[in-house]
Protein backbone atom coordinates (compact mmCIF):
# COMPACT_ATOMS: atom_id res chain seq x y z
CA UNK A 1 0.00 0.00 0.00
CA UNK A 2 1.08 3.58 -0.52
CA UNK A 3 -0.03 6.79 1.13
CA UNK A 4 1.33 9.25 -1.42
CA UNK A 5 -1.46 11.64 -2.48
CA UNK A 6 -4.01 9.89 -0.27
CA UNK A 7 -4.45 13.19 1.55
CA UNK A 8 -5.68 14.65 -1.75
CA UNK A 9 -8.13 11.78 -2.06
CA UNK A 10 -9.28 12.46 1.50
CA UNK A 11 -9.96 16.08 0.48
CA UNK A 12 -12.19 14.79 -2.31
CA UNK A 13 -14.06 12.54 0.12
CA UNK A 14 -14.42 15.51 2.48
CA UNK A 15 -15.93 17.69 -0.25
CA UNK A 16 -18.28 14.85 -1.18
CA UNK A 17 -19.18 14.53 2.52
CA UNK A 18 -18.50 10.79 2.36
CA UNK A 19 -17.80 10.11 6.03
CA UNK A 20 -17.88 6.33 5.65
CA UNK A 21 -15.24 6.21 2.91
CA UNK A 22 -13.15 8.80 4.73
CA UNK A 23 -13.30 6.73 7.91
CA UNK A 24 -12.27 3.61 6.00
CA UNK A 25 -9.40 5.49 4.36
CA UNK A 26 -8.25 6.74 7.78
CA UNK A 27 -8.24 3.20 9.16
CA UNK A 28 -6.24 1.92 6.19
CA UNK A 29 -3.76 4.80 6.48
CA UNK A 30 -3.21 4.15 10.19
CA UNK A 31 -2.71 0.46 9.42
CA UNK A 32 -0.19 1.23 6.67
CA UNK A 33 1.85 3.87 8.53
CA UNK A 34 0.46 5.94 11.37
CA UNK A 35 3.63 8.04 11.49
CA UNK A 36 3.21 9.68 8.09
CA UNK A 37 1.91 13.26 7.82
CA UNK A 38 -0.55 12.10 5.17
CA UNK A 39 -2.18 9.81 7.73
CA UNK A 40 -2.64 12.63 10.21
CA UNK A 41 -4.05 14.84 7.46
CA UNK A 42 -6.58 12.16 6.49
CA UNK A 43 -7.61 11.84 10.14
CA UNK A 44 -7.89 15.62 10.38
CA UNK A 45 -10.21 15.68 7.37
CA UNK A 46 -12.38 13.03 8.98
CA UNK A 47 -12.67 15.00 12.23
CA UNK A 48 -13.37 18.16 10.29
CA UNK A 49 -16.20 16.46 8.43
CA UNK A 50 -17.61 15.35 11.78
CA UNK A 51 -17.42 18.98 13.04
CA UNK A 52 -14.86 18.03 15.69
CA UNK A 53 -12.66 21.07 15.17
CA UNK A 54 -10.29 20.60 18.13
CA UNK A 55 -9.46 17.03 17.10
CA UNK A 56 -9.02 18.11 13.48
CA UNK A 57 -6.58 20.86 14.45
CA UNK A 58 -4.73 18.43 16.69
CA UNK A 59 -4.38 15.99 13.78
CA UNK A 60 -3.07 18.73 11.47
CA UNK A 61 -0.61 19.82 14.17
CA UNK A 62 0.56 16.21 14.46
CA UNK A 63 1.17 16.17 10.69
CA UNK A 64 3.17 19.39 11.00
CA UNK A 65 5.23 17.94 13.84
CA UNK A 66 6.33 15.27 11.37
CA UNK A 67 6.86 17.66 8.45
CA UNK A 68 6.88 21.44 8.95
CA UNK A 69 6.79 21.96 5.17
CA UNK A 70 3.55 20.04 4.68
CA UNK A 71 1.45 22.68 2.90
CA UNK A 72 -1.85 20.79 3.03
CA UNK A 73 -1.73 20.58 6.82
CA UNK A 74 -1.05 24.32 7.16
CA UNK A 75 -3.87 25.15 4.77
CA UNK A 76 -6.41 22.76 6.27
CA UNK A 77 -5.56 23.94 9.76
CA UNK A 78 -6.22 27.49 8.56
CA UNK A 79 -9.63 26.37 7.30
CA UNK A 80 -10.43 24.90 10.71
CA UNK A 81 -9.47 28.09 12.47
CA UNK A 82 -11.70 30.07 10.09
CA UNK A 83 -14.60 27.78 10.98
CA UNK A 84 -13.85 28.46 14.64
CA UNK A 85 -13.74 32.21 13.93
CA UNK A 86 -10.14 32.38 15.16
CA UNK A 87 -8.95 34.59 12.34
CA UNK A 88 -5.52 35.43 13.77
CA UNK A 89 -4.61 31.74 14.00
CA UNK A 90 -6.08 31.12 10.54
CA UNK A 91 -4.01 33.88 8.96
CA UNK A 92 -0.87 32.57 10.64
CA UNK A 93 -1.50 29.07 9.30
CA UNK A 94 -2.18 30.39 5.79
CA UNK A 95 0.94 32.57 5.90
CA UNK A 96 3.05 29.58 6.88
CA UNK A 97 1.60 27.67 3.94
CA UNK A 98 2.42 30.56 1.60
CA UNK A 99 6.00 30.68 2.95
CA UNK A 100 6.43 26.99 2.19
CA UNK A 101 4.73 27.03 -1.22
CA UNK A 102 4.21 30.54 -2.63
CA UNK A 103 2.56 29.18 -5.79
CA UNK A 104 -0.09 27.12 -3.98
CA UNK A 105 -3.36 28.99 -4.51
CA UNK A 106 -5.24 27.38 -1.62
CA UNK A 107 -3.43 29.31 1.09
CA UNK A 108 -3.68 32.58 -0.85
CA UNK A 109 -7.40 32.01 -1.26
CA UNK A 110 -7.71 31.26 2.46
CA UNK A 111 -5.98 34.53 3.32
CA UNK A 112 -8.32 36.45 1.04
CA UNK A 113 -11.35 34.72 2.50
CA UNK A 114 -10.21 35.49 6.04
CA UNK A 115 -9.69 39.16 5.26
CA UNK A 116 -13.14 39.25 3.69
CA UNK A 117 -14.63 37.85 6.90
CA UNK A 118 -12.91 40.68 8.75
CA UNK A 119 -14.41 43.21 6.29
CA UNK A 120 -10.91 44.19 5.18
CA UNK A 121 -11.84 44.19 1.51
CA UNK A 122 -8.71 45.84 0.10
CA UNK A 123 -6.54 43.15 1.70
CA UNK A 124 -8.99 40.49 0.51
CA UNK A 125 -8.67 41.79 -3.06
CA UNK A 126 -4.90 41.59 -2.81
CA UNK A 127 -5.00 37.95 -1.79
N, C-alpha and C positions, 0 to 999 in steps of 0.2 A: 504494500500500500504506500501511497505517497500523499503528502499533505500540501505540496506546492500548489498554490492558487486555490486551495479549498476555502480560504477565507473569502475569496471573491465569490465562490459558489454560495457560501453562507450569506453573503450580502444579497444575492439573488433570492434565496429562500426567505430572507427577512422581508424584502420588498413584496414578495408574494404572500407574506404572512402565513407561511407553511411551518407552523410550530412543530409538527410531528417530524417532518423531514429534517428540520434544523436540529431537533433533539437527537435524532438518530445519527446525524452527521457528527454532532458533538461527542456522542458515545464512541463512535468509530475513531475519531481523532484522539480522544483520550487513550483509547486502547492502543493506537499506533504509536503515539509519542506525546505524552502529556506535558513534556518540557519544551515544546516548540511554541513560538509566539503565535503561529497560525491557530493552534489549538485553543489558546486563551482568547483569541479574537473570535473564533467560532462560538465559544461559550459566552462571550460578551454579547454577541448578536442574539443568542438565544435568550439571555436574561433581558436584553433590551426589548425584544419582542413580547416578553411576558411582563413588561412594565416594571421590572425590578432594577431600577436605575443604579442603586448603590452596588449591587452585585455585578452589574454590567461594567461600571467604572472600575471596580476592583479587578475584573478579568482583563480589561484593557491595560490597567496599570501593571498587572502581572506580565502581560505580553511585552510591555515596554521595559520591564526589569530584565527581560531576556534579550531584548534588542531595542536600544534607544533610537534607532533609525527606522523603526517600523512605522511607516507613514499611515497605514490603515488604522493602526491602534490610536495614534494621535488624533486622526480625523474623527473616528467613531467616538472617542472619548469626548471630543468637542461637541459632537451631536448630542451626547447624553447630558452634558452640562447645559446645553441650550434648552433641552426638554425640562431640566430642573430649574431653569431661569437663573442659572449661575453664570452670567455672561462674562465676568472677568476670567473665570476658569476656562470657559469655552474659548475665549479669544487667545488665551495662553496656549491651549492645546492646538488650536489651528495655526498659531504662529510657529510653534515647534514643528508642525507638519510642513509648513512652508519653508522653514529653514532646511529641513532634510531634503525636500523635493520641491524646489521652486516652480516646477512645471506641472505639478499635480493640481488640477483644477478644483478638486473636491475641497481642499482646505481653503483656497481662495474664496470659493463660493460660500463656505461656512462663515468665513470672516464677514463677507458682505451681508449675509443673512443676519448675523448677530448685530452688526451695526444698524441694520434696518429695524430690528426689534427694539433697539435703543433710540430710535427716531433720529439717528445720525446719518441722514440720507446722503450727504456729500461723501462721507467715508464709505458708505455702502456702494455708491456708484463707482468709487475707485476700485473696490475689491470685486 
